[in-house]
Amino acid sequence: MLLQTLVILLLSSWIVEEYLNNIYLQAYVNEMTQAEGSLIAILVIVCSLGLAVGLLKVLKSTHRQIGALVSQPQAPTPTPFASSSKSALDLHPMVAALRADMAHQASMEPLPPLEVKEAAPPAPRQAPPNQDPVKTMTGTPSTVIIGTMPVLKRVNSDQDRNQNSRQ
């Protein structure tokens, strides 16, 4: 995008310099603007009004959607996310709607607590020479649940190699 901007600026400055130094281009541009100047002005005004009306419609529909979200009845629940001492009246409507949605999600059933047991290091044993070593998993979960979103646990591949070399 930066490259495109630079190319547009380069070409625009080239056209301006050409206009300033070329009397034939000046005559052509002056003739075109005199003959078709009113048409160009009307097109610019119509396009500007169309853009303004379109943006106004989008703004009104967004205002209606935010108003519908804010006016939905919410059950009073303690919000663990409320760290600010400001009242809900001072908030922007979008922020108030997001806060109400987060409070509603927090009031849903809590997840059961995750029990994590530390596995004791296995006693060193000699495997029979004709069998391949078997990979075993310890008692730690492969996912960690943070809030309402499960997240995969990061596993260090170097650590896995070291554990396999010890067995």
C-alpha distance (Angstrom), angle and dihedral (degrees) to the residues before:
residue distance angle dihedral
M1 . . .
L2 3.79 . .
L3 3.80 90.0 .
Q4 3.81 91.0 51.6
T5 3.81 90.6 50.5
L6 3.78 90.8 51.1
V7 3.82 91.8 49.3
I8 3.82 91.5 49.3
L9 3.82 91.4 49.1
L10 3.80 91.3 47.8
L11 3.80 93.1 50.3
S12 3.82 92.5 44.0
S13 3.79 92.3 51.6
W14 3.81 89.6 47.0
I15 3.83 91.3 53.4
V16 3.84 91.5 48.1
E17 3.81 91.6 49.9
E18 3.80 90.5 47.0
Y19 3.82 90.5 50.6
L20 3.80 92.1 49.5
N21 3.82 94.4 49.1
N22 3.84 103.0 34.0
I23 3.80 115.6 73.6
Y24 3.81 92.0 -169.6
L25 3.84 91.6 56.8
Q26 3.82 89.4 47.1
A27 3.79 90.9 52.9
Y28 3.82 91.8 47.5
V29 3.81 94.2 49.1
N30 3.82 92.8 45.2
E31 3.80 91.0 50.1
M32 3.83 92.6 48.4
T33 3.81 94.0 48.5
Q34 3.82 92.3 48.1
A35 3.78 93.4 48.3
E36 3.79 98.5 39.4
G37 3.80 101.9 19.1
S38 3.79 95.0 109.2
L39 3.82 91.0 50.2
I40 3.82 91.2 50.6
A41 3.82 91.2 48.0
I42 3.82 91.9 50.2
L43 3.82 91.6 48.9
V44 3.81 91.9 50.0
I45 3.81 92.4 49.2
V46 3.82 93.7 46.8
C47 3.82 92.3 48.0
S48 3.81 91.5 48.3
L49 3.80 92.2 50.0
G50 3.82 91.5 47.0
L51 3.79 91.0 51.1
A52 3.81 91.7 48.0
V53 3.83 92.8 49.5
G54 3.82 91.6 47.7
L55 3.80 92.7 50.4
L56 3.80 90.7 46.9
K57 3.82 91.1 53.8
V58 3.80 91.3 49.8
L59 3.80 90.3 48.9
K60 3.82 92.8 50.6
S61 3.81 93.8 47.9
T62 3.80 90.4 49.0
H63 3.81 90.0 49.2
R64 3.82 89.8 51.5
Q65 3.82 92.1 50.0
I66 3.80 92.5 49.2
G67 3.80 90.7 47.7
A68 3.81 90.5 51.9
L69 3.80 91.1 50.8
V70 3.79 93.5 48.1
S71 3.82 94.8 45.7
Q72 3.82 94.0 54.1
P73 3.81 110.5 111.4
Q74 3.77 112.7 -109.5
A75 3.78 127.4 -163.9
P76 3.81 111.0 -117.8
T77 3.77 106.0 -108.4
P78 3.77 131.4 161.2
T79 3.77 108.1 -100.4
P80 3.79 115.7 -144.6
F81 3.80 87.9 -166.3
A82 3.82 94.8 64.8
S83 3.78 102.5 103.4
S84 3.79 95.3 145.9
S85 3.79 124.0 86.1
K86 3.84 92.0 -145.9
S87 3.77 117.4 111.0
A88 3.80 121.9 -115.6
L89 3.81 90.4 -106.9
D90 3.81 92.2 68.7
L91 3.81 92.7 56.7
H92 3.77 126.3 99.4
P93 3.84 110.0 -107.0
M94 3.82 92.1 -114.3
V95 3.81 91.6 52.1
A96 3.81 90.8 47.5
A97 3.81 90.6 51.3
L98 3.81 91.5 49.0
R99 3.81 91.5 47.7
A100 3.83 91.1 49.7
D101 3.81 90.7 49.6
M102 3.81 91.2 49.8
A103 3.82 90.7 48.8
H104 3.80 89.8 50.7
Q105 3.80 91.1 51.7
A106 3.81 91.0 47.7
S107 3.83 90.5 53.1
M108 3.82 91.9 58.7
E109 3.79 119.7 98.9
P110 3.77 111.0 -58.3
L111 3.77 117.8 -121.1
P112 3.79 116.0 -105.9
P113 3.80 113.5 -101.3
L114 3.78 114.1 -93.9
E115 3.77 114.6 -123.9
V116 3.77 112.8 -146.2
K117 3.77 117.7 -172.5
E118 3.75 121.7 -167.3
A119 3.77 111.2 -127.5
A120 3.76 116.1 -131.3
P121 3.78 112.6 -124.4
P122 3.79 108.7 -96.5
A123 3.77 118.3 -110.8
P124 3.81 111.3 -104.8
R125 3.77 110.4 -100.0
Q126 3.75 133.0 177.6
A127 3.79 114.1 -118.8
P128 3.80 117.6 -145.4
P129 3.82 108.5 -94.7
N130 3.83 95.3 -123.3
Q131 3.83 96.5 56.7
D132 3.81 127.8 77.0
P133 3.81 115.0 -122.3
V134 3.80 112.7 -96.8
K135 3.80 118.3 -130.1
T136 3.79 112.3 -130.1
M137 3.77 130.3 -170.0
T138 3.78 121.9 -132.6
G139 3.80 122.5 -133.3
T140 3.82 95.6 -91.5
P141 3.81 116.9 111.2
S142 3.79 121.6 -111.4
T143 3.80 91.4 -136.4
V144 3.75 131.3 46.9
I145 3.80 118.7 -150.2
I146 3.80 114.0 -140.0
G147 3.81 112.5 -179.6
T148 3.80 108.1 -44.4
M149 3.82 97.2 -29.8
P150 3.83 121.2 82.9
V151 3.78 112.2 -139.7
L152 3.79 125.9 -162.6
K153 3.77 114.2 -113.1
R154 3.80 114.2 -116.5
V155 3.79 112.5 -120.1
N156 3.78 121.4 -161.5
S157 3.81 109.4 -135.5
D158 3.84 92.1 -155.4
Q159 3.79 89.1 57.9
D160 3.82 90.5 52.1
R161 3.84 91.2 51.7
N162 3.80 91.2 49.9
Q163 3.81 91.3 50.9
N164 3.83 91.8 48.6
S165 3.82 91.6 49.5
R166 3.81 91.2 52.4
Q167 3.82 92.7 55.2
